[in-house]
Amino acid sequence: MNGGATPASPCTDLNGMMVENGQVRAAVDVRAGEALRLGGVRVDDLPAFCRITASAGLDRHSNILIDHVAART
């Protein structure tokens, strides 16, 4: 047993990834049917997907936050 740690997935492997002028802050697997809020609306009928939060423009003058969902196939 791994002490309750969640095994890595292609989605969670993105955590901390640096991209040009940005960084993935969080990448989380979301199960099919899991209830969540998108734009203030409760949604619970989505297929499984990877939810990614990232920052772009990593300097003191610009910090753009991005929330992205990517369907898993």
Contact map, one row per residue, 1 for C-alpha under 8 A:
1111000000000000000000000000000000000000000000000000000000000000000000000
1111100000000000000000000000000000000000000000000000000000000000000000000
1111100000000000000000000000000000000000000000000000000000000000000000000
1111110000000000000000000000000000000000000000000000000000000000000000000
0111111000000000000000000000000000000000000000000000000000000000000000000
0001111100000000000000000000000000000000000000000000000000000000000000000
0000111110000000000000000000000000000000000000000000000000000000000000000
0000011111111000000000000000000000000000000000000000000000000000000000000
0000001111111000000000000000100000000000000000000000000000000000000000000
0000000111111100000000000000000000000000000000000000000000000000000000000
0000000111111110000000000011100000000000000000000100000000000000000000000
0000000111111110000000000111100000000000000000000000000000000000000000000
0000000111111110000000000010000000000000000000000000000000000000000000000
0000000001111111100000010110000000000000000000000000000000000000000000000
0000000000111111100000011110000000000000000000000000000000000000000000000
0000000000000111110000111100000000000000000000000000000000000000000000000
0000000000000111111000111000000000000000000000000000000000000000000000000
0000000000000001111111110000000000000000000000000000000000000000000000000
0000000000000000111111110000000000000000000000000000000000000000000000000
0000000000000000011111000000000000000000000000000000000000000000000000000
0000000000000000011111100000000000000000000000000000000111000000000000000
0000000000000000011111110000000000000000000000000000011111000000000000000
0000000000000001111011111000000000000000000000000000011101000000000000000
0000000000000111111001111110000000000000000000000001111000000000000000000
0000000000000011100000111110000000000000000000000001111000000000000000000
0000000000010111000000011111000000000000000000000011110000000000000000000
0000000000111110000000011111100000000000000000000111100000000000000000000
0000000000110000000000000111110000000000000000000111000000000000000000000
0000000010110000000000000011111000000000000000011110000000000000000000000
0000000000000000000000000001111101000000000000011110000000000000000000000
0000000000000000000000000000111111000000000000111000000000000000000000000
0000000000000000000000000000011111000000000011111000000000000000000000000
0000000000000000000000000000001111100000000111110000000000000000000000000
0000000000000000000000000000011111110000000111000000000000000000000000000
0000000000000000000000000000000011111000011110000000000000000000000000000
0000000000000000000000000000000001111100011100000000000000000000000000000
0000000000000000000000000000000000111111111000000000000000000000000000000
0000000000000000000000000000000000011111111000000000000000000000000000000
0000000000000000000000000000000000001111100000000000000000000000000000000
0000000000000000000000000000000000001111110000000000000000000000000000000
0000000000000000000000000000000000001111111000000000000000000000000000000
0000000000000000000000000000000000111101111100000000000000000000000000000
0000000000000000000000000000000000111100111111000000000000000000000000000
0000000000000000000000000000000011110000011111000000000000000000000000000
0000000000000000000000000000000111100000001111100000000000000000000000000
0000000000000000000000000000000111000000001111110000000000000000000000000
0000000000000000000000000000001110000000000011111000000000000000000000110
0000000000000000000000000000111110000000000001111100000000000000000000110
0000000000000000000000000000111100000000000000111110000000000000000011110
0000000000100000000000000011110000000000000000011111000000000000000011110
0000000000000000000000000111110000000000000000001111100000000000001111000
0000000000000000000000011111000000000000000000000111110000000000011111000
0000000000000000000000011110000000000000000000000011111000000000111100000
0000000000000000000001111100000000000000000000000001111100000000111000000
0000000000000000000001111000000000000000000000000000111111000011110000000
0000000000000000000011100000000000000000000000000000011111000111110000000
0000000000000000000011000000000000000000000000000000001111100111000000000
0000000000000000000011100000000000000000000000000000001111110110000000000
0000000000000000000000000000000000000000000000000000000011111110000000000
0000000000000000000000000000000000000000000000000000000001111110000000000
0000000000000000000000000000000000000000000000000000000000111110000000000
0000000000000000000000000000000000000000000000000000000111111111000000000
0000000000000000000000000000000000000000000000000000001111111111100000000
0000000000000000000000000000000000000000000000000000001110000111110000000
0000000000000000000000000000000000000000000000000000111100000011111000000
0000000000000000000000000000000000000000000000000001111100000001111100000
0000000000000000000000000000000000000000000000000011110000000000111110000
0000000000000000000000000000000000000000000000000011100000000000011111000
0000000000000000000000000000000000000000000000001111000000000000001111100
0000000000000000000000000000000000000000000000001111000000000000000111110
0000000000000000000000000000000000000000000000111100000000000000000011111
0000000000000000000000000000000000000000000000111100000000000000000001111
0000000000000000000000000000000000000000000000000000000000000000000000111
